[in-house]
Amino acid sequence: MDEAVSYTDYFVVVSGANTRQTKAIADEIQHGIRADRRPARVEGEREGEWILVDFIDVVVHVFTTTARDFYRLETLWGDVPRLDVPGEG
């Protein structure tokens, strides 16, 4: 992302099947990283459709599958190099 924008180095985009799962994913990300640092801000936790966890150099987007299809961040930032990380299972 640093080639396209100046405010972050990476976007991490993940999906959950429903809002309960997106909230759990966002909580686990914050809990797992909290030992080292706290997010600068977190938005969307109440609704859970799109939760943004901002660590300044890394911005995590946790979407429901419906919201991810609607906002299509991968298409919006299509010219930025992409790194696909295989999921568990």
Helices and strands as residue ranges (DSSP letters): E 10-16, H 19-33, E 41-43, E 50-54, E 58-64, H 65-71, H 73-76
